[in-house]
Amino acid sequence: MTELIGWVSSLILLATLTGQNWKQWRSDSVAGVSKWLWIGQTAASIGFTSYSVLLGNWVFIATNALLLVNGLVGFVVVHRRAKRARSV
């Protein structure tokens, strides 16, 4: 039961953040979205993934590794949208 709570919570968190990335991807504007949000999430995810590996907790390893990917994708989307906006 404990593992199930962890996995379900992980899926909810990942769905929420993936939804934000998808919304940014579809939008032409990144107004109000800071690249530092994604840089911070990426840095924290690297630390949390490392910590999770050291603990050997697969729920946290998977969640934090996927959050790391999500953070990198978010950063790339914001960076590209901002670059496009500057060139117009």
Distance bins in CASP14 RR format, pairs under 12 A and 6 or more apart:
PFRMAT RR
TARGET T0000
AUTHOR 0000-0000-0000
RMODE 2
METHOD distances of the structure
MODEL  1
1 7 0 0 0 0 0 1 0 0 0 0 0
1 8 0 0 0 0 0 1 0 0 0 0 0
2 8 0 0 0 0 0 1 0 0 0 0 0
2 9 0 0 0 0 0 1 0 0 0 0 0
2 57 0 0 0 0 0 1 0 0 0 0 0
2 59 0 0 0 0 1 0 0 0 0 0 0
3 9 0 0 0 0 0 1 0 0 0 0 0
3 10 0 0 0 0 0 1 0 0 0 0 0
3 57 0 0 0 0 1 0 0 0 0 0 0
3 58 0 0 0 0 1 0 0 0 0 0 0
3 59 1 0 0 1 0 0 0 0 0 0 0
3 60 0 0 0 0 0 1 0 0 0 0 0
3 62 0 0 0 0 0 1 0 0 0 0 0
4 10 0 0 0 0 0 1 0 0 0 0 0
4 11 0 0 0 0 0 1 0 0 0 0 0
4 59 0 0 0 0 1 0 0 0 0 0 0
5 11 0 0 0 0 0 1 0 0 0 0 0
5 12 0 0 0 0 0 1 0 0 0 0 0
5 59 0 0 0 0 1 0 0 0 0 0 0
6 12 0 0 0 0 1 0 0 0 0 0 0
6 13 0 0 0 0 1 0 0 0 0 0 0
6 14 0 0 0 0 0 1 0 0 0 0 0
6 57 0 0 0 0 1 0 0 0 0 0 0
6 58 0 0 0 0 0 1 0 0 0 0 0
6 59 1 0 1 0 0 0 0 0 0 0 0
6 60 0 0 0 0 1 0 0 0 0 0 0
6 62 0 0 0 0 0 1 0 0 0 0 0
6 63 0 0 0 0 1 0 0 0 0 0 0
7 13 0 0 0 0 0 1 0 0 0 0 0
7 14 0 0 0 0 0 1 0 0 0 0 0
7 57 0 0 0 0 0 1 0 0 0 0 0
7 58 0 0 0 0 1 0 0 0 0 0 0
7 59 1 0 1 0 0 0 0 0 0 0 0
7 60 0 0 0 0 0 1 0 0 0 0 0
7 61 0 0 0 0 0 1 0 0 0 0 0
7 62 0 0 0 0 1 0 0 0 0 0 0
7 63 0 0 0 0 1 0 0 0 0 0 0
7 66 0 0 0 0 0 1 0 0 0 0 0
8 14 0 0 0 0 0 1 0 0 0 0 0
8 15 0 0 0 0 0 1 0 0 0 0 0
8 59 0 0 0 0 1 0 0 0 0 0 0
8 63 0 0 0 0 0 1 0 0 0 0 0
9 15 0 0 0 0 0 1 0 0 0 0 0
9 16 0 0 0 0 0 1 0 0 0 0 0
9 59 0 0 0 0 1 0 0 0 0 0 0
9 60 0 0 0 0 0 1 0 0 0 0 0
9 62 0 0 0 0 0 1 0 0 0 0 0
9 63 0 0 0 0 1 0 0 0 0 0 0
10 16 0 0 0 0 0 1 0 0 0 0 0
10 17 0 0 0 0 0 1 0 0 0 0 0
10 18 0 0 0 0 0 1 0 0 0 0 0
10 52 0 0 0 0 0 1 0 0 0 0 0
10 57 0 0 0 0 0 1 0 0 0 0 0
10 58 0 0 0 0 0 1 0 0 0 0 0
10 59 1 0 0 1 0 0 0 0 0 0 0
10 60 0 0 0 0 1 0 0 0 0 0 0
10 61 0 0 0 0 0 1 0 0 0 0 0
10 62 1 0 0 1 0 0 0 0 0 0 0
10 63 1 0 1 0 0 0 0 0 0 0 0
10 64 0 0 0 0 1 0 0 0 0 0 0
10 65 0 0 0 0 0 1 0 0 0 0 0
10 66 1 0 0 1 0 0 0 0 0 0 0
10 67 0 0 0 0 1 0 0 0 0 0 0
10 70 0 0 0 0 0 1 0 0 0 0 0
11 17 0 0 0 0 0 1 0 0 0 0 0
11 18 0 0 0 0 0 1 0 0 0 0 0
11 59 0 0 0 0 0 1 0 0 0 0 0
11 62 0 0 0 0 0 1 0 0 0 0 0
11 63 0 0 0 0 1 0 0 0 0 0 0
11 66 0 0 0 0 1 0 0 0 0 0 0
12 18 0 0 0 0 0 1 0 0 0 0 0
12 19 0 0 0 0 0 1 0 0 0 0 0
12 63 0 0 0 0 0 1 0 0 0 0 0
13 19 0 0 0 0 0 1 0 0 0 0 0
13 20 0 0 0 0 0 1 0 0 0 0 0
13 41 0 0 0 0 0 1 0 0 0 0 0
13 45 0 0 0 0 0 1 0 0 0 0 0
13 59 0 0 0 0 0 1 0 0 0 0 0
13 60 0 0 0 0 0 1 0 0 0 0 0
13 62 0 0 0 0 0 1 0 0 0 0 0
13 63 1 0 0 1 0 0 0 0 0 0 0
13 64 0 0 0 0 0 1 0 0 0 0 0
13 66 0 0 0 0 1 0 0 0 0 0 0
13 67 1 0 0 1 0 0 0 0 0 0 0
13 70 0 0 0 0 1 0 0 0 0 0 0
14 20 0 0 0 0 0 1 0 0 0 0 0
14 21 0 0 0 0 0 1 0 0 0 0 0
14 45 0 0 0 0 0 1 0 0 0 0 0
14 59 0 0 0 0 0 1 0 0 0 0 0
14 62 0 0 0 0 1 0 0 0 0 0 0
14 63 1 0 0 1 0 0 0 0 0 0 0
14 64 0 0 0 0 0 1 0 0 0 0 0
14 65 0 0 0 0 0 1 0 0 0 0 0
14 66 1 0 1 0 0 0 0 0 0 0 0
14 67 1 0 0 1 0 0 0 0 0 0 0
14 68 0 0 0 0 0 1 0 0 0 0 0
14 69 0 0 0 0 1 0 0 0 0 0 0
14 70 1 0 0 1 0 0 0 0 0 0 0
14 71 0 0 0 0 0 1 0 0 0 0 0
14 73 0 0 0 0 0 1 0 0 0 0 0
15 21 0 0 0 0 0 1 0 0 0 0 0
15 22 0 0 0 0 0 1 0 0 0 0 0
15 63 0 0 0 0 0 1 0 0 0 0 0
15 66 0 0 0 0 0 1 0 0 0 0 0
15 67 0 0 0 0 0 1 0 0 0 0 0
15 70 0 0 0 0 0 1 0 0 0 0 0
16 22 0 0 0 0 0 1 0 0 0 0 0
16 23 0 0 0 0 0 1 0 0 0 0 0
16 67 0 0 0 0 0 1 0 0 0 0 0
16 70 0 0 0 0 1 0 0 0 0 0 0
17 23 0 0 0 0 0 1 0 0 0 0 0
17 24 0 0 0 0 0 1 0 0 0 0 0
17 37 0 0 0 0 0 1 0 0 0 0 0
17 38 0 0 0 0 0 1 0 0 0 0 0
17 41 0 0 0 0 1 0 0 0 0 0 0
17 42 0 0 0 0 0 1 0 0 0 0 0
17 45 0 0 0 0 0 1 0 0 0 0 0
17 63 0 0 0 0 0 1 0 0 0 0 0
17 66 0 0 0 0 1 0 0 0 0 0 0
17 67 1 0 0 1 0 0 0 0 0 0 0
17 68 0 0 0 0 0 1 0 0 0 0 0
17 69 0 0 0 0 0 1 0 0 0 0 0
17 70 1 0 1 0 0 0 0 0 0 0 0
17 71 1 0 0 1 0 0 0 0 0 0 0
17 72 0 0 0 0 0 1 0 0 0 0 0
17 73 0 0 0 0 1 0 0 0 0 0 0
17 74 0 0 0 0 1 0 0 0 0 0 0
18 24 0 0 0 0 0 1 0 0 0 0 0
18 25 0 0 0 0 0 1 0 0 0 0 0
18 66 0 0 0 0 1 0 0 0 0 0 0
18 67 0 0 0 0 1 0 0 0 0 0 0
18 69 0 0 0 0 1 0 0 0 0 0 0
18 70 1 0 0 1 0 0 0 0 0 0 0
18 71 0 0 0 0 0 1 0 0 0 0 0
18 73 0 0 0 0 1 0 0 0 0 0 0
18 74 0 0 0 0 1 0 0 0 0 0 0
18 77 0 0 0 0 0 1 0 0 0 0 0
19 25 0 0 0 0 1 0 0 0 0 0 0
19 26 0 0 0 0 1 0 0 0 0 0 0
19 27 0 0 0 0 0 1 0 0 0 0 0
19 70 0 0 0 0 1 0 0 0 0 0 0
19 73 0 0 0 0 0 1 0 0 0 0 0
19 74 0 0 0 0 0 1 0 0 0 0 0
19 77 0 0 0 0 0 1 0 0 0 0 0
20 26 0 0 0 0 0 1 0 0 0 0 0
20 27 0 0 0 0 0 1 0 0 0 0 0
20 30 0 0 0 0 0 1 0 0 0 0 0
20 33 0 0 0 0 1 0 0 0 0 0 0
20 37 0 0 0 0 1 0 0 0 0 0 0
20 38 0 0 0 0 0 1 0 0 0 0 0
20 41 0 0 0 0 0 1 0 0 0 0 0
20 70 0 0 0 0 1 0 0 0 0 0 0
20 71 0 0 0 0 1 0 0 0 0 0 0
20 73 0 0 0 0 0 1 0 0 0 0 0
20 74 0 0 0 0 1 0 0 0 0 0 0
20 77 0 0 0 0 1 0 0 0 0 0 0
20 78 0 0 0 0 0 1 0 0 0 0 0
21 27 0 0 0 0 0 1 0 0 0 0 0
21 30 0 0 0 0 0 1 0 0 0 0 0
21 33 0 0 0 0 0 1 0 0 0 0 0
21 37 0 0 0 0 0 1 0 0 0 0 0
21 38 0 0 0 0 1 0 0 0 0 0 0
21 41 0 0 0 0 0 1 0 0 0 0 0
21 66 0 0 0 0 0 1 0 0 0 0 0
21 67 0 0 0 0 0 1 0 0 0 0 0
21 69 0 0 0 0 1 0 0 0 0 0 0
21 70 1 0 0 1 0 0 0 0 0 0 0
21 71 1 0 0 1 0 0 0 0 0 0 0
21 72 0 0 0 0 0 1 0 0 0 0 0
21 73 1 0 1 0 0 0 0 0 0 0 0
21 74 1 0 1 0 0 0 0 0 0 0 0
21 75 0 0 0 0 1 0 0 0 0 0 0
21 76 0 0 0 0 1 0 0 0 0 0 0
21 77 1 0 0 1 0 0 0 0 0 0 0
21 78 0 0 0 0 1 0 0 0 0 0 0
21 81 0 0 0 0 0 1 0 0 0 0 0
22 70 0 0 0 0 0 1 0 0 0 0 0
22 73 0 0 0 0 1 0 0 0 0 0 0
22 74 0 0 0 0 0 1 0 0 0 0 0
22 77 0 0 0 0 1 0 0 0 0 0 0
23 29 0 0 0 0 0 1 0 0 0 0 0
23 30 0 0 0 0 0 1 0 0 0 0 0
23 33 0 0 0 0 1 0 0 0 0 0 0
23 74 0 0 0 0 0 1 0 0 0 0 0
23 77 0 0 0 0 1 0 0 0 0 0 0
23 78 0 0 0 0 0 1 0 0 0 0 0
23 81 0 0 0 0 0 1 0 0 0 0 0
24 30 1 0 0 1 0 0 0 0 0 0 0
24 31 0 0 0 0 0 1 0 0 0 0 0
24 32 0 0 0 0 0 1 0 0 0 0 0
24 33 1 0 0 1 0 0 0 0 0 0 0
24 34 0 0 0 0 0 1 0 0 0 0 0
24 35 0 0 0 0 0 1 0 0 0 0 0
24 37 0 0 0 0 0 1 0 0 0 0 0
24 38 0 0 0 0 1 0 0 0 0 0 0
24 70 0 0 0 0 0 1 0 0 0 0 0
24 71 0 0 0 0 0 1 0 0 0 0 0
24 73 0 0 0 0 1 0 0 0 0 0 0
24 74 1 0 0 1 0 0 0 0 0 0 0
24 75 0 0 0 0 0 1 0 0 0 0 0
24 76 0 0 0 0 0 1 0 0 0 0 0
24 77 1 0 1 0 0 0 0 0 0 0 0
24 78 1 0 0 1 0 0 0 0 0 0 0
24 79 0 0 0 0 0 1 0 0 0 0 0
24 80 0 0 0 0 1 0 0 0 0 0 0
24 81 1 0 0 1 0 0 0 0 0 0 0
24 82 0 0 0 0 0 1 0 0 0 0 0
25 33 0 0 0 0 0 1 0 0 0 0 0
25 70 0 0 0 0 0 1 0 0 0 0 0
25 73 0 0 0 0 1 0 0 0 0 0 0
25 74 0 0 0 0 1 0 0 0 0 0 0
25 76 0 0 0 0 1 0 0 0 0 0 0
25 77 1 0 1 0 0 0 0 0 0 0 0
25 78 0 0 0 0 0 1 0 0 0 0 0
25 80 0 0 0 0 1 0 0 0 0 0 0
25 81 0 0 0 0 1 0 0 0 0 0 0
26 77 0 0 0 0 1 0 0 0 0 0 0
26 81 0 0 0 0 0 1 0 0 0 0 0
27 33 0 0 0 0 1 0 0 0 0 0 0
27 77 0 0 0 0 1 0 0 0 0 0 0
27 78 0 0 0 0 0 1 0 0 0 0 0
27 80 0 0 0 0 0 1 0 0 0 0 0
27 81 1 0 0 1 0 0 0 0 0 0 0
27 82 0 0 0 0 0 1 0 0 0 0 0
27 84 0 0 0 0 0 1 0 0 0 0 0
27 85 0 0 0 0 0 1 0 0 0 0 0
28 77 0 0 0 0 0 1 0 0 0 0 0
28 80 0 0 0 0 0 1 0 0 0 0 0
28 81 1 0 0 1 0 0 0 0 0 0 0
28 82 0 0 0 0 0 1 0 0 0 0 0
28 84 1 0 0 1 0 0 0 0 0 0 0
28 85 1 0 0 1 0 0 0 0 0 0 0
28 88 0 0 0 0 1 0 0 0 0 0 0
29 77 0 0 0 0 0 1 0 0 0 0 0
29 78 0 0 0 0 0 1 0 0 0 0 0
29 81 1 0 0 1 0 0 0 0 0 0 0
29 82 0 0 0 0 1 0 0 0 0 0 0
29 84 0 0 0 0 0 1 0 0 0 0 0
29 85 1 0 0 1 0 0 0 0 0 0 0
29 88 0 0 0 0 0 1 0 0 0 0 0
30 37 0 0 0 0 0 1 0 0 0 0 0
30 38 0 0 0 0 0 1 0 0 0 0 0
30 74 0 0 0 0 1 0 0 0 0 0 0
30 75 0 0 0 0 0 1 0 0 0 0 0
30 76 0 0 0 0 0 1 0 0 0 0 0
30 77 1 0 0 1 0 0 0 0 0 0 0
30 78 1 0 1 0 0 0 0 0 0 0 0
30 79 0 0 0 0 1 0 0 0 0 0 0
30 80 0 0 0 0 1 0 0 0 0 0 0
30 81 1 0 1 0 0 0 0 0 0 0 0
30 82 1 0 1 0 0 0 0 0 0 0 0
30 83 0 0 0 0 1 0 0 0 0 0 0
30 84 0 0 0 0 1 0 0 0 0 0 0
30 85 1 0 0 1 0 0 0 0 0 0 0
30 86 0 0 0 0 0 1 0 0 0 0 0
31 78 0 0 0 0 0 1 0 0 0 0 0
31 81 0 0 0 0 1 0 0 0 0 0 0
31 82 0 0 0 0 1 0 0 0 0 0 0
31 85 0 0 0 0 1 0 0 0 0 0 0
32 78 0 0 0 0 1 0 0 0 0 0 0
32 81 0 0 0 0 0 1 0 0 0 0 0
32 82 0 0 0 0 0 1 0 0 0 0 0
32 85 0 0 0 0 0 1 0 0 0 0 0
33 74 0 0 0 0 1 0 0 0 0 0 0
33 75 0 0 0 0 0 1 0 0 0 0 0
33 77 0 0 0 0 1 0 0 0 0 0 0
33 78 1 0 1 0 0 0 0 0 0 0 0
33 79 0 0 0 0 0 1 0 0 0 0 0
33 81 0 0 0 0 1 0 0 0 0 0 0
33 82 0 0 0 0 1 0 0 0 0 0 0
33 85 0 0 0 0 0 1 0 0 0 0 0
34 40 0 0 0 0 1 0 0 0 0 0 0
34 41 0 0 0 0 0 1 0 0 0 0 0
34 74 0 0 0 0 0 1 0 0 0 0 0
34 75 0 0 0 0 0 1 0 0 0 0 0
34 78 1 0 0 1 0 0 0 0 0 0 0
34 79 0 0 0 0 0 1 0 0 0 0 0
34 82 0 0 0 0 0 1 0 0 0 0 0
35 41 0 0 0 0 0 1 0 0 0 0 0
35 42 0 0 0 0 0 1 0 0 0 0 0
35 71 0 0 0 0 0 1 0 0 0 0 0
35 72 0 0 0 0 0 1 0 0 0 0 0
35 74 0 0 0 0 1 0 0 0 0 0 0
35 75 1 0 0 1 0 0 0 0 0 0 0
35 76 0 0 0 0 1 0 0 0 0 0 0
35 77 0 0 0 0 1 0 0 0 0 0 0
35 78 1 0 1 0 0 0 0 0 0 0 0
35 79 1 0 0 1 0 0 0 0 0 0 0
35 80 0 0 0 0 0 1 0 0 0 0 0
35 81 0 0 0 0 1 0 0 0 0 0 0
35 82 1 0 0 1 0 0 0 0 0 0 0
35 83 0 0 0 0 0 1 0 0 0 0 0
36 42 0 0 0 0 0 1 0 0 0 0 0
36 43 0 0 0 0 0 1 0 0 0 0 0
36 71 0 0 0 0 0 1 0 0 0 0 0
36 74 0 0 0 0 0 1 0 0 0 0 0
36 75 0 0 0 0 1 0 0 0 0 0 0
36 78 0 0 0 0 1 0 0 0 0 0 0
36 79 0 0 0 0 0 1 0 0 0 0 0
37 43 0 0 0 0 0 1 0 0 0 0 0
37 44 0 0 0 0 0 1 0 0 0 0 0
37 70 0 0 0 0 0 1 0 0 0 0 0
37 71 0 0 0 0 1 0 0 0 0 0 0
37 74 0 0 0 0 1 0 0 0 0 0 0
37 75 0 0 0 0 1 0 0 0 0 0 0
37 77 0 0 0 0 0 1 0 0 0 0 0
37 78 0 0 0 0 1 0 0 0 0 0 0
38 44 0 0 0 0 0 1 0 0 0 0 0
38 45 0 0 0 0 0 1 0 0 0 0 0
38 67 0 0 0 0 0 1 0 0 0 0 0
38 68 0 0 0 0 0 1 0 0 0 0 0
38 69 0 0 0 0 0 1 0 0 0 0 0
38 70 0 0 0 0 1 0 0 0 0 0 0
38 71 1 0 1 0 0 0 0 0 0 0 0
38 72 1 0 0 1 0 0 0 0 0 0 0
38 73 0 0 0 0 1 0 0 0 0 0 0
38 74 1 0 1 0 0 0 0 0 0 0 0
38 75 1 1 0 0 0 0 0 0 0 0 0
38 76 0 0 0 0 1 0 0 0 0 0 0
38 77 0 0 0 0 1 0 0 0 0 0 0
38 78 1 0 0 1 0 0 0 0 0 0 0
38 79 0 0 0 0 1 0 0 0 0 0 0
38 81 0 0 0 0 0 1 0 0 0 0 0
38 82 0 0 0 0 0 1 0 0 0 0 0
39 45 0 0 0 0 0 1 0 0 0 0 0
39 46 0 0 0 0 0 1 0 0 0 0 0
39 71 0 0 0 0 1 0 0 0 0 0 0
39 72 0 0 0 0 1 0 0 0 0 0 0
39 74 0 0 0 0 1 0 0 0 0 0 0
39 75 1 0 0 1 0 0 0 0 0 0 0
39 76 0 0 0 0 0 1 0 0 0 0 0
39 78 0 0 0 0 1 0 0 0 0 0 0
39 79 0 0 0 0 0 1 0 0 0 0 0
40 46 0 0 0 0 1 0 0 0 0 0 0
40 47 0 0 0 0 0 1 0 0 0 0 0
40 48 0 0 0 0 0 1 0 0 0 0 0
40 67 0 0 0 0 0 1 0 0 0 0 0
40 68 0 0 0 0 0 1 0 0 0 0 0
40 71 0 0 0 0 1 0 0 0 0 0 0
40 72 0 0 0 0 0 1 0 0 0 0 0
40 74 0 0 0 0 0 1 0 0 0 0 0
40 75 0 0 0 0 1 0 0 0 0 0 0
41 47 0 0 0 0 0 1 0 0 0 0 0
41 48 0 0 0 0 1 0 0 0 0 0 0
41 49 0 0 0 0 0 1 0 0 0 0 0
41 64 0 0 0 0 0 1 0 0 0 0 0
41 66 0 0 0 0 0 1 0 0 0 0 0
41 67 1 0 0 1 0 0 0 0 0 0 0
41 68 0 0 0 0 1 0 0 0 0 0 0
41 69 0 0 0 0 0 1 0 0 0 0 0
41 70 1 0 0 1 0 0 0 0 0 0 0
41 71 1 0 1 0 0 0 0 0 0 0 0
41 72 0 0 0 0 1 0 0 0 0 0 0
41 73 0 0 0 0 0 1 0 0 0 0 0
41 74 0 0 0 0 1 0 0 0 0 0 0
41 75 0 0 0 0 1 0 0 0 0 0 0
41 78 0 0 0 0 0 1 0 0 0 0 0
42 48 0 0 0 0 0 1 0 0 0 0 0
42 49 0 0 0 0 0 1 0 0 0 0 0
42 64 0 0 0 0 0 1 0 0 0 0 0
42 65 0 0 0 0 0 1 0 0 0 0 0
42 67 0 0 0 0 1 0 0 0 0 0 0
42 68 1 0 0 1 0 0 0 0 0 0 0
42 69 0 0 0 0 1 0 0 0 0 0 0
42 70 0 0 0 0 1 0 0 0 0 0 0
42 71 1 0 1 0 0 0 0 0 0 0 0
42 72 1 0 1 0 0 0 0 0 0 0 0
42 73 0 0 0 0 1 0 0 0 0 0 0
42 74 0 0 0 0 1 0 0 0 0 0 0
42 75 1 0 0 1 0 0 0 0 0 0 0
42 76 0 0 0 0 0 1 0 0 0 0 0
42 78 0 0 0 0 0 1 0 0 0 0 0
43 49 0 0 0 0 0 1 0 0 0 0 0
43 50 0 0 0 0 0 1 0 0 0 0 0
43 64 0 0 0 0 0 1 0 0 0 0 0
43 67 0 0 0 0 0 1 0 0 0 0 0
43 68 0 0 0 0 1 0 0 0 0 0 0
43 71 0 0 0 0 1 0 0 0 0 0 0
43 72 0 0 0 0 0 1 0 0 0 0 0
43 75 0 0 0 0 0 1 0 0 0 0 0
44 50 0 0 0 0 0 1 0 0 0 0 0
44 51 0 0 0 0 0 1 0 0 0 0 0
44 64 0 0 0 0 1 0 0 0 0 0 0
44 67 0 0 0 0 1 0 0 0 0 0 0
44 68 0 0 0 0 1 0 0 0 0 0 0
44 70 0 0 0 0 0 1 0 0 0 0 0
44 71 0 0 0 0 1 0 0 0 0 0 0
45 51 0 0 0 0 0 1 0 0 0 0 0
45 52 0 0 0 0 1 0 0 0 0 0 0
45 60 0 0 0 0 0 1 0 0 0 0 0
45 61 0 0 0 0 0 1 0 0 0 0 0
45 62 0 0 0 0 0 1 0 0 0 0 0
45 63 0 0 0 0 1 0 0 0 0 0 0
45 64 1 0 1 0 0 0 0 0 0 0 0
45 65 1 0 0 1 0 0 0 0 0 0 0
45 66 0 0 0 0 1 0 0 0 0 0 0
45 67 1 0 1 0 0 0 0 0 0 0 0
45 68 1 1 0 0 0 0 0 0 0 0 0
45 69 0 0 0 0 1 0 0 0 0 0 0
45 70 1 0 0 1 0 0 0 0 0 0 0
45 71 1 0 0 1 0 0 0 0 0 0 0
45 72 0 0 0 0 1 0 0 0 0 0 0
45 73 0 0 0 0 0 1 0 0 0 0 0
45 74 0 0 0 0 0 1 0 0 0 0 0
45 75 0 0 0 0 0 1 0 0 0 0 0
46 52 0 0 0 0 0 1 0 0 0 0 0
46 53 0 0 0 0 0 1 0 0 0 0 0
46 64 0 0 0 0 1 0 0 0 0 0 0
46 65 0 0 0 0 1 0 0 0 0 0 0
46 67 0 0 0 0 1 0 0 0 0 0 0
46 68 1 0 0 1 0 0 0 0 0 0 0
46 69 0 0 0 0 0 1 0 0 0 0 0
46 71 0 0 0 0 0 1 0 0 0 0 0
46 72 0 0 0 0 0 1 0 0 0 0 0
47 53 0 0 0 0 1 0 0 0 0 0 0
47 54 0 0 0 0 1 0 0 0 0 0 0
47 55 0 0 0 0 0 1 0 0 0 0 0
47 60 0 0 0 0 0 1 0 0 0 0 0
47 61 0 0 0 0 0 1 0 0 0 0 0
47 64 1 0 0 1 0 0 0 0 0 0 0
47 65 0 0 0 0 0 1 0 0 0 0 0
47 67 0 0 0 0 0 1 0 0 0 0 0
47 68 0 0 0 0 1 0 0 0 0 0 0
48 54 0 0 0 0 0 1 0 0 0 0 0
48 55 0 0 0 0 0 1 0 0 0 0 0
48 57 0 0 0 0 0 1 0 0 0 0 0
48 59 0 0 0 0 0 1 0 0 0 0 0
48 60 1 0 0 1 0 0 0 0 0 0 0
48 61 0 0 0 0 1 0 0 0 0 0 0
48 62 0 0 0 0 0 1 0 0 0 0 0
48 63 0 0 0 0 1 0 0 0 0 0 0
48 64 1 0 1 0 0 0 0 0 0 0 0
48 65 0 0 0 0 1 0 0 0 0 0 0
48 66 0 0 0 0 0 1 0 0 0 0 0
48 67 1 0 0 1 0 0 0 0 0 0 0
48 68 0 0 0 0 1 0 0 0 0 0 0
49 55 0 0 0 0 0 1 0 0 0 0 0
49 56 0 0 0 0 0 1 0 0 0 0 0
49 57 0 0 0 0 0 1 0 0 0 0 0
49 58 0 0 0 0 0 1 0 0 0 0 0
49 60 0 0 0 0 1 0 0 0 0 0 0
49 61 1 0 0 1 0 0 0 0 0 0 0
49 62 0 0 0 0 1 0 0 0 0 0 0
49 63 0 0 0 0 1 0 0 0 0 0 0
49 64 1 0 1 0 0 0 0 0 0 0 0
49 65 1 0 1 0 0 0 0 0 0 0 0
49 66 0 0 0 0 1 0 0 0 0 0 0
49 67 1 0 0 1 0 0 0 0 0 0 0
49 68 1 0 1 0 0 0 0 0 0 0 0
49 69 0 0 0 0 0 1 0 0 0 0 0
49 71 0 0 0 0 0 1 0 0 0 0 0
50 56 0 0 0 0 0 1 0 0 0 0 0
50 60 0 0 0 0 0 1 0 0 0 0 0
50 61 0 0 0 0 1 0 0 0 0 0 0
50 64 0 0 0 0 1 0 0 0 0 0 0
50 65 0 0 0 0 0 1 0 0 0 0 0
50 68 0 0 0 0 0 1 0 0 0 0 0
51 57 0 0 0 0 1 0 0 0 0 0 0
51 60 1 0 0 1 0 0 0 0 0 0 0
51 61 0 0 0 0 1 0 0 0 0 0 0
51 63 0 0 0 0 0 1 0 0 0 0 0
51 64 1 0 0 1 0 0 0 0 0 0 0
51 65 0 0 0 0 0 1 0 0 0 0 0
52 58 0 0 0 0 1 0 0 0 0 0 0
52 59 0 0 0 0 1 0 0 0 0 0 0
52 60 1 1 0 0 0 0 0 0 0 0 0
52 61 1 0 1 0 0 0 0 0 0 0 0
52 62 0 0 0 0 1 0 0 0 0 0 0
52 63 1 0 0 1 0 0 0 0 0 0 0
52 64 1 0 1 0 0 0 0 0 0 0 0
52 65 0 0 0 0 1 0 0 0 0 0 0
52 66 0 0 0 0 0 1 0 0 0 0 0
52 67 0 0 0 0 0 1 0 0 0 0 0
52 68 0 0 0 0 0 1 0 0 0 0 0
53 60 0 0 0 0 1 0 0 0 0 0 0
53 61 1 0 1 0 0 0 0 0 0 0 0
53 62 0 0 0 0 0 1 0 0 0 0 0
53 64 0 0 0 0 1 0 0 0 0 0 0
53 65 0 0 0 0 1 0 0 0 0 0 0
53 68 0 0 0 0 0 1 0 0 0 0 0
54 60 0 0 0 0 0 1 0 0 0 0 0
54 61 0 0 0 0 1 0 0 0 0 0 0
54 64 0 0 0 0 0 1 0 0 0 0 0
55 61 0 0 0 0 1 0 0 0 0 0 0
55 64 0 0 0 0 0 1 0 0 0 0 0
56 62 0 0 0 0 0 1 0 0 0 0 0
56 64 0 0 0 0 0 1 0 0 0 0 0
57 63 0 0 0 0 1 0 0 0 0 0 0
57 64 0 0 0 0 1 0 0 0 0 0 0
57 65 0 0 0 0 0 1 0 0 0 0 0
58 64 0 0 0 0 0 1 0 0 0 0 0
58 65 0 0 0 0 0 1 0 0 0 0 0
59 65 0 0 0 0 0 1 0 0 0 0 0
59 66 0 0 0 0 0 1 0 0 0 0 0
60 66 0 0 0 0 0 1 0 0 0 0 0
60 67 0 0 0 0 1 0 0 0 0 0 0
60 68 0 0 0 0 0 1 0 0 0 0 0
61 67 0 0 0 0 0 1 0 0 0 0 0
61 68 0 0 0 0 0 1 0 0 0 0 0
62 68 0 0 0 0 0 1 0 0 0 0 0
62 69 0 0 0 0 0 1 0 0 0 0 0
63 69 0 0 0 0 0 1 0 0 0 0 0
63 70 0 0 0 0 0 1 0 0 0 0 0
64 70 0 0 0 0 0 1 0 0 0 0 0
64 71 0 0 0 0 0 1 0 0 0 0 0
65 71 0 0 0 0 0 1 0 0 0 0 0
65 72 0 0 0 0 0 1 0 0 0 0 0
66 72 0 0 0 0 0 1 0 0 0 0 0
66 73 0 0 0 0 0 1 0 0 0 0 0
67 73 0 0 0 0 0 1 0 0 0 0 0
67 74 0 0 0 0 0 1 0 0 0 0 0
68 74 0 0 0 0 0 1 0 0 0 0 0
68 75 0 0 0 0 0 1 0 0 0 0 0
69 75 0 0 0 0 0 1 0 0 0 0 0
69 76 0 0 0 0 0 1 0 0 0 0 0
70 76 0 0 0 0 0 1 0 0 0 0 0
70 77 0 0 0 0 0 1 0 0 0 0 0
71 77 0 0 0 0 1 0 0 0 0 0 0
71 78 0 0 0 0 1 0 0 0 0 0 0
71 79 0 0 0 0 0 1 0 0 0 0 0
72 78 0 0 0 0 0 1 0 0 0 0 0
72 79 0 0 0 0 0 1 0 0 0 0 0
73 79 0 0 0 0 0 1 0 0 0 0 0
73 80 0 0 0 0 0 1 0 0 0 0 0
74 80 0 0 0 0 1 0 0 0 0 0 0
74 81 0 0 0 0 1 0 0 0 0 0 0
74 82 0 0 0 0 0 1 0 0 0 0 0
75 81 0 0 0 0 0 1 0 0 0 0 0
75 82 0 0 0 0 0 1 0 0 0 0 0
76 82 0 0 0 0 0 1 0 0 0 0 0
76 83 0 0 0 0 0 1 0 0 0 0 0
77 83 0 0 0 0 0 1 0 0 0 0 0
77 84 0 0 0 0 0 1 0 0 0 0 0
78 84 0 0 0 0 0 1 0 0 0 0 0
78 85 0 0 0 0 0 1 0 0 0 0 0
79 85 0 0 0 0 0 1 0 0 0 0 0
79 86 0 0 0 0 0 1 0 0 0 0 0
80 86 0 0 0 0 0 1 0 0 0 0 0
80 87 0 0 0 0 0 1 0 0 0 0 0
81 87 0 0 0 0 0 1 0 0 0 0 0
81 88 0 0 0 0 0 1 0 0 0 0 0
82 88 0 0 0 0 0 1 0 0 0 0 0
END
